[in-house]
Amino acid sequence: MTTLTIKTGARTDLIDITSQINDQIYKSGIKEGVCFIYVPHTTAGVTINESADPDVKTDIKTILDKIIPWDDNYKHNEGNSSAHMKTTLVGSSEHVPIENGSLFLGTWQGVFFCEFDGPRTRKIHINFL
């Protein structure tokens, strides 16, 4: 298993980590298989979406904030309740095929680390099969 460390810069942040994962695949020497990506945090997640247009990240953040506002009538009162809800919607893991030594993604797809309670220093675990 490989662990990436990432520093986020805002309370809500989507960071394209595709190239960092591909670097780890290259270093491993794996040509074909599956890449498992896991975020071990309850207020951060991982998703796959369009990476070509930066407005997609902005729209995702905007819609998640509309659906799950930062301040609401939450029973869990640590101050980061919405971050927990957003992580539940986005999810904590992805698995992606590896082909020819890199992630086998669609033309416009990228893998995004999703921060919902930052800024923080976070871990992303990657494993290959």
Residue frames as a rotation matrix with the C-alpha (Angstrom) as fourth column:
MET 1
0.581 0.814 0.000 0.00
0.814 -0.581 0.000 0.00
0.000 0.000 -1.000 0.00
THR 2
-0.603 -0.682 0.414 1.09
0.683 -0.710 -0.175 3.55
0.413 0.177 0.893 -0.76
THR 3
0.314 0.682 -0.660 -0.04
0.880 -0.471 -0.067 6.60
-0.357 -0.560 -0.748 1.17
LEU 4
-0.270 -0.285 0.919 -0.23
0.618 -0.784 -0.062 10.06
0.738 0.552 0.388 -0.34
THR 5
-0.213 0.196 -0.957 -0.25
0.820 -0.498 -0.284 13.11
-0.532 -0.845 -0.055 1.92
ILE 6
-0.275 0.220 0.936 -2.12
0.715 -0.604 0.352 16.14
0.643 0.766 0.008 0.70
LYS 7
-0.714 0.067 -0.697 -2.58
0.487 -0.667 -0.564 19.61
-0.503 -0.742 0.444 2.18
THR 8
0.022 0.807 0.590 -5.88
0.963 -0.175 0.205 21.25
0.268 0.564 -0.781 1.44
GLY 9
-0.842 -0.503 0.196 -6.30
0.476 -0.863 -0.171 24.99
0.255 -0.051 0.966 1.23
ALA 10
-0.597 0.712 0.370 -9.96
-0.635 -0.701 0.325 25.64
0.490 -0.041 0.871 1.99
ARG 11
-0.348 0.568 0.746 -12.90
-0.698 0.373 -0.611 24.35
-0.625 -0.734 0.267 4.00
THR 12
0.630 0.512 0.583 -14.26
0.088 0.699 -0.709 22.77
-0.771 0.499 0.396 0.81
ASP 13
-0.039 -0.755 -0.654 -11.72
-0.860 -0.308 0.407 21.80
-0.508 0.579 -0.638 -1.83
LEU 14
0.884 0.184 0.429 -11.63
0.058 0.869 -0.492 19.37
-0.463 0.460 0.757 -4.75
ILE 15
0.131 -0.945 -0.301 -8.08
-0.791 -0.282 0.543 18.47
-0.598 0.167 -0.784 -5.75
ASP 16
0.836 0.105 -0.539 -7.23
-0.483 0.607 -0.631 16.47
0.261 0.788 0.558 -8.86
ILE 17
0.233 -0.743 0.627 -4.95
-0.702 0.317 0.637 13.65
-0.672 -0.589 -0.448 -7.70
THR 18
0.972 0.228 0.047 -4.92
-0.128 0.693 -0.709 11.67
-0.195 0.684 0.703 -10.96
SER 19
0.529 -0.830 -0.176 -1.29
-0.387 -0.052 -0.920 12.42
0.755 0.555 -0.349 -11.82
GLN 20
-0.149 -0.578 0.803 -0.11
-0.987 0.043 -0.153 11.59
0.054 -0.815 -0.577 -8.28
ILE 21
0.485 0.383 0.786 -1.84
-0.448 0.881 -0.153 8.21
-0.751 -0.278 0.599 -8.48
ASN 22
0.983 -0.135 -0.121 -0.42
-0.057 0.405 -0.913 7.55
0.172 0.905 0.390 -11.95
ASP 23
0.182 -0.964 0.195 3.05
-0.803 -0.260 -0.536 8.37
0.567 -0.059 -0.822 -10.60
GLN 24
-0.098 -0.166 0.981 2.61
-0.856 0.516 0.002 5.70
-0.507 -0.840 -0.193 -7.93
ILE 25
0.843 0.406 0.353 1.41
-0.147 0.805 -0.574 3.17
-0.517 0.432 0.739 -10.52
TYR 26
0.733 -0.639 -0.234 4.49
-0.356 -0.067 -0.932 3.92
0.580 0.766 -0.277 -12.64
LYS 27
-0.106 -0.814 0.571 6.79
-0.961 -0.062 -0.268 3.48
0.254 -0.577 -0.776 -9.62
SER 28
0.224 0.279 0.934 5.13
-0.651 0.756 -0.069 0.16
-0.725 -0.593 0.351 -8.78
GLY 29
-0.799 -0.558 -0.224 5.75
-0.511 0.435 0.742 -1.25
-0.316 0.707 -0.632 -12.26
ILE 30
-0.305 0.773 0.557 2.17
0.329 0.634 -0.700 -2.52
-0.894 -0.030 -0.448 -12.54
LYS 31
-0.986 -0.046 -0.163 0.89
-0.141 -0.318 0.938 -2.59
-0.095 0.947 0.307 -16.11
GLU 32
-0.318 0.920 -0.228 -2.56
-0.233 0.157 0.960 -4.17
0.919 0.358 0.164 -15.69
GLY 33
-0.719 0.125 -0.683 -4.83
0.637 0.510 -0.578 -4.50
0.277 -0.851 -0.447 -12.66
VAL 34
0.454 0.866 0.210 -7.00
0.567 -0.463 0.681 -2.44
0.687 -0.191 -0.701 -10.36
CYS 35
-0.746 -0.598 0.295 -6.16
0.186 -0.611 -0.770 0.63
0.640 -0.519 0.567 -8.29
PHE 36
0.289 0.784 -0.550 -8.00
0.847 0.058 0.528 0.96
0.446 -0.618 -0.647 -4.97
ILE 37
-0.602 -0.390 0.696 -8.19
0.094 -0.901 -0.424 4.50
0.793 -0.190 0.579 -3.60
TYR 38
0.274 0.671 -0.689 -9.30
0.797 0.242 0.553 4.96
0.538 -0.700 -0.469 0.01
VAL 39
-0.309 -0.260 0.915 -9.64
-0.218 -0.917 -0.335 8.12
0.926 -0.303 0.227 2.11
PRO 40
-0.290 0.135 -0.947 -9.54
0.749 0.648 -0.137 7.27
0.595 -0.750 -0.289 5.85
HIS 41
-0.997 -0.002 -0.071 -11.31
0.043 -0.815 -0.577 10.42
-0.057 -0.579 0.813 7.03
THR 42
-0.336 0.942 -0.019 -14.95
0.869 0.302 -0.393 11.01
-0.365 -0.149 -0.919 8.00
THR 43
0.470 0.491 -0.734 -14.98
0.202 -0.869 -0.451 14.54
-0.859 0.064 -0.508 6.59
ALA 44
-0.186 -0.511 -0.839 -13.21
-0.829 -0.378 0.413 13.97
-0.528 0.772 -0.353 3.26
GLY 45
0.503 0.431 0.749 -13.78
0.017 0.862 -0.507 11.67
-0.864 0.267 0.426 0.30
VAL 46
-0.723 -0.683 -0.106 -12.85
-0.165 0.022 0.986 10.77
-0.671 0.730 -0.128 -3.25
THR 47
0.459 0.872 0.174 -14.77
0.054 0.167 -0.984 10.92
-0.887 0.461 0.029 -6.52
ILE 48
-0.644 -0.533 0.549 -14.28
0.587 0.116 0.801 10.61
-0.490 0.838 0.238 -10.26
ASN 49
0.554 0.811 -0.188 -15.56
0.457 -0.485 -0.745 13.38
-0.696 0.327 -0.639 -12.49
GLU 50
0.743 -0.238 0.626 -14.61
0.557 -0.298 -0.775 15.70
0.371 0.925 -0.089 -15.33
SER 51
0.288 -0.736 -0.613 -11.15
0.693 -0.282 0.663 17.20
-0.661 -0.616 0.429 -14.92
ALA 52
-0.348 -0.451 0.822 -10.93
0.922 -0.323 0.213 19.26
0.169 0.832 0.528 -18.13
ASP 53
-0.015 0.450 0.893 -13.29
0.199 -0.874 0.444 22.09
0.980 0.184 -0.076 -17.15
PRO 54
-0.882 -0.420 -0.216 -12.53
0.281 -0.099 -0.955 23.69
0.379 -0.902 0.205 -13.76
ASP 55
-0.510 0.767 0.388 -16.13
-0.777 -0.605 0.174 24.92
0.368 -0.213 0.905 -13.54
VAL 56
0.171 0.544 -0.821 -17.21
-0.055 0.838 0.544 21.34
0.984 -0.048 0.173 -12.84
LYS 57
-0.527 -0.433 -0.731 -15.37
0.700 0.267 -0.663 21.45
0.482 -0.861 0.163 -9.48
THR 58
-0.966 0.185 0.181 -16.99
-0.242 -0.892 -0.382 24.79
0.091 -0.412 0.906 -8.71
ASP 59
-0.167 0.970 -0.176 -20.44
-0.711 0.005 0.704 23.46
0.683 0.243 0.688 -9.57
ILE 60
-0.011 0.114 -0.993 -19.96
0.400 0.911 0.100 20.34
0.916 -0.396 -0.056 -7.43
LYS 61
-0.826 -0.361 -0.434 -18.96
0.536 -0.262 -0.802 22.47
0.176 -0.895 0.409 -4.44
THR 62
-0.813 0.554 0.179 -21.87
-0.551 -0.832 0.072 24.88
0.189 -0.041 0.981 -5.01
ILE 63
0.024 0.878 -0.478 -24.49
-0.476 0.430 0.767 22.14
0.879 0.210 0.428 -5.30
LEU 64
-0.197 -0.144 -0.970 -23.20
0.637 0.733 -0.238 20.22
0.745 -0.665 -0.053 -2.27
ASP 65
-0.973 -0.171 -0.157 -23.35
0.231 -0.641 -0.732 23.44
0.025 -0.748 0.663 -0.24
LYS 66
-0.499 0.865 0.059 -26.95
-0.758 -0.469 0.453 23.99
0.419 0.182 0.889 -1.39
ILE 67
0.170 0.560 -0.811 -27.99
-0.103 0.829 0.550 20.43
0.980 -0.010 0.198 -0.57
ILE 68
0.465 -0.152 -0.872 -26.06
0.831 0.415 0.371 20.31
0.306 -0.897 0.319 2.71
PRO 69
0.586 -0.225 0.778 -25.46
-0.134 -0.974 -0.180 23.81
0.799 0.001 -0.602 4.12
TRP 70
-0.468 -0.871 -0.147 -22.62
0.091 0.118 -0.989 24.35
0.879 -0.477 0.024 6.56
ASP 71
-0.951 0.211 0.227 -24.96
-0.278 -0.257 -0.926 25.70
-0.137 -0.943 0.303 9.24
ASP 72
-0.226 0.919 -0.322 -28.23
-0.334 0.237 0.912 23.88
0.915 0.314 0.254 9.80
ASN 73
0.324 0.450 0.832 -30.15
-0.933 0.005 0.360 22.28
0.158 -0.893 0.422 12.63
TYR 74
0.016 -0.424 -0.905 -27.74
-0.255 0.874 -0.414 19.35
0.967 0.238 -0.094 13.08
LYS 75
0.955 0.295 0.027 -27.91
-0.129 0.332 0.934 17.20
0.266 -0.896 0.355 16.21
HIS 76
0.402 -0.905 -0.143 -24.22
0.916 0.393 0.083 16.35
-0.019 -0.164 0.986 15.91
ASN 77
0.975 0.184 0.128 -22.80
0.178 -0.982 0.060 19.63
0.136 -0.036 -0.990 17.12
GLU 78
0.255 -0.956 -0.146 -19.02
0.786 0.117 0.607 19.52
-0.563 -0.269 0.781 16.60
GLY 79
0.239 -0.122 -0.963 -19.22
-0.291 -0.955 0.049 22.26
-0.926 0.269 -0.264 14.00
ASN 80
-0.655 -0.509 -0.558 -18.46
-0.684 0.086 0.724 20.02
-0.320 0.856 -0.405 11.03
SER 81
-0.146 0.697 0.702 -21.72
-0.066 0.701 -0.710 18.09
-0.987 -0.150 -0.057 10.66
SER 82
0.736 0.456 -0.501 -22.20
-0.492 -0.149 -0.858 19.08
-0.466 0.877 0.115 7.02
ALA 83
-0.147 -0.875 -0.462 -18.74
-0.988 0.152 0.027 17.69
0.046 0.460 -0.887 6.22
HIS 84
-0.699 -0.044 0.714 -19.82
-0.273 0.939 -0.210 14.28
-0.661 -0.341 -0.668 7.51
MET 85
0.335 0.918 0.213 -22.98
-0.013 0.231 -0.973 14.37
-0.942 0.323 0.089 5.40
LYS 86
0.578 -0.176 -0.797 -21.08
-0.793 -0.353 -0.497 15.40
-0.194 0.919 -0.344 2.24
THR 87
-0.561 -0.828 0.016 -18.59
-0.814 0.556 0.169 12.59
-0.149 0.081 -0.986 2.75
THR 88
-0.343 0.530 0.776 -21.46
-0.017 0.822 -0.569 10.13
-0.939 -0.208 -0.273 3.03
LEU 89
0.715 0.662 -0.227 -22.81
-0.200 -0.117 -0.973 11.31
-0.670 0.741 0.049 -0.34
VAL 90
0.418 -0.637 -0.648 -19.46
-0.905 -0.235 -0.353 11.41
0.073 0.734 -0.675 -2.13
GLY 91
0.972 -0.064 -0.228 -17.95
0.078 0.996 0.053 8.27
0.223 -0.069 0.972 -0.58
SER 92
0.620 -0.757 0.206 -14.57
-0.547 -0.229 0.805 7.31
-0.563 -0.612 -0.556 0.80
SER 93
-0.301 -0.766 0.569 -13.27
-0.039 0.605 0.795 5.00
-0.953 0.217 -0.212 -1.91
GLU 94
0.598 0.352 -0.720 -13.00
-0.754 -0.058 -0.654 4.35
-0.272 0.934 0.231 -5.63
HIS 95
-0.026 -0.658 0.752 -11.55
0.142 0.742 0.655 1.53
-0.990 0.124 0.074 -7.67
VAL 96
0.593 0.081 -0.801 -10.23
-0.679 -0.486 -0.551 2.11
-0.434 0.870 -0.233 -11.17
PRO 97
0.869 -0.319 0.379 -8.80
0.444 0.842 -0.308 -0.31
-0.221 0.436 0.873 -13.73
ILE 98
0.160 -0.888 -0.430 -5.12
-0.458 -0.453 0.765 0.00
-0.874 0.075 -0.480 -14.58
GLU 99
0.788 0.040 0.615 -4.23
0.488 0.569 -0.662 -0.48
-0.376 0.821 0.429 -18.21
ASN 100
0.478 -0.708 0.520 -0.85
0.586 -0.185 -0.789 0.08
0.655 0.681 0.327 -19.89
GLY 101
-0.384 -0.787 -0.483 0.62
0.856 -0.106 -0.507 1.29
0.347 -0.607 0.714 -16.60
SER 102
-0.979 0.098 0.180 -1.88
-0.156 -0.927 -0.341 4.03
0.133 -0.361 0.923 -15.77
LEU 103
-0.491 0.868 0.074 -5.44
-0.013 0.078 -0.997 4.61
-0.871 -0.490 -0.027 -14.61
PHE 104
-0.840 0.313 0.444 -7.93
0.523 0.247 0.816 3.57
0.146 0.917 -0.371 -17.27
LEU 105
-0.358 0.681 -0.639 -10.23
0.295 -0.567 -0.769 6.61
-0.886 -0.463 0.002 -17.12
GLY 106
0.513 0.615 0.600 -12.56
0.814 -0.125 -0.567 8.19
-0.273 0.779 -0.565 -19.64
THR 107
0.048 -0.534 0.844 -11.27
0.801 -0.485 -0.352 10.98
0.597 0.693 0.404 -21.86
TRP 108
0.040 0.051 0.998 -12.34
-0.165 -0.985 0.057 13.80
0.986 -0.167 -0.031 -19.54
GLN 109
0.857 0.434 -0.279 -12.24
0.149 0.310 0.939 11.97
0.494 -0.846 0.201 -16.20
GLY 110
-0.308 -0.910 0.278 -9.98
-0.318 -0.177 -0.931 12.65
0.897 -0.375 -0.235 -13.25
VAL 111
0.139 0.255 -0.957 -9.79
0.794 0.549 0.261 11.42
0.592 -0.796 -0.127 -9.65
PHE 112
-0.047 -0.054 0.997 -10.54
-0.246 -0.967 -0.064 14.11
0.968 -0.248 0.032 -7.09
PHE 113
-0.626 -0.107 -0.772 -9.77
0.738 0.238 -0.632 14.24
0.251 -0.965 -0.070 -3.39
CYS 114
0.085 0.784 0.615 -12.71
0.234 -0.615 0.753 16.02
0.969 0.079 -0.236 -1.76
GLU 115
-0.848 -0.377 -0.373 -12.07
0.471 -0.210 -0.857 18.10
0.245 -0.902 0.356 1.34
PHE 116
0.095 0.954 0.285 -15.15
0.426 -0.298 0.855 19.11
0.900 0.040 -0.434 3.34
ASP 117
0.938 0.199 -0.285 -13.61
0.334 -0.288 0.897 20.27
0.096 -0.937 -0.337 6.65
GLY 118
0.094 -0.989 0.114 -10.36
0.942 0.051 -0.331 21.99
0.321 0.139 0.937 5.80
PRO 119
0.414 -0.699 -0.584 -7.85
-0.629 0.244 -0.738 23.25
0.658 0.673 -0.338 5.50
ARG 120
0.716 -0.189 0.672 -6.06
-0.462 0.592 0.660 20.16
-0.523 -0.783 0.337 6.77
THR 121
-0.458 -0.781 -0.426 -3.33
-0.889 0.415 0.195 17.67
0.024 0.468 -0.883 6.04
ARG 122
0.543 0.791 0.282 -4.93
-0.745 0.608 -0.272 14.45
-0.387 -0.062 0.920 4.78
LYS 123
-0.613 -0.665 0.425 -3.96
-0.409 0.728 0.550 10.91
-0.676 0.164 -0.719 3.81
ILE 124
0.503 0.664 -0.553 -5.02
-0.856 0.298 -0.421 8.94
-0.115 0.685 0.719 0.76
HIS 125
-0.205 -0.537 0.818 -4.26
-0.376 0.815 0.441 5.22
-0.904 -0.218 -0.369 0.70
ILE 126
0.388 0.217 -0.896 -3.67
-0.921 0.129 -0.368 3.54
0.036 0.968 0.249 -2.66
ASN 127
-0.198 -0.412 0.889 -3.33
-0.357 0.875 0.326 -0.17
-0.913 -0.253 -0.320 -3.25
PHE 128
-0.141 0.043 -0.989 -2.98
-0.989 0.038 0.142 -2.23
0.044 0.998 0.037 -6.41
LEU 129
0.204 0.235 0.950 -4.22
-0.268 0.947 -0.177 -5.66
-0.942 -0.219 0.256 -7.37
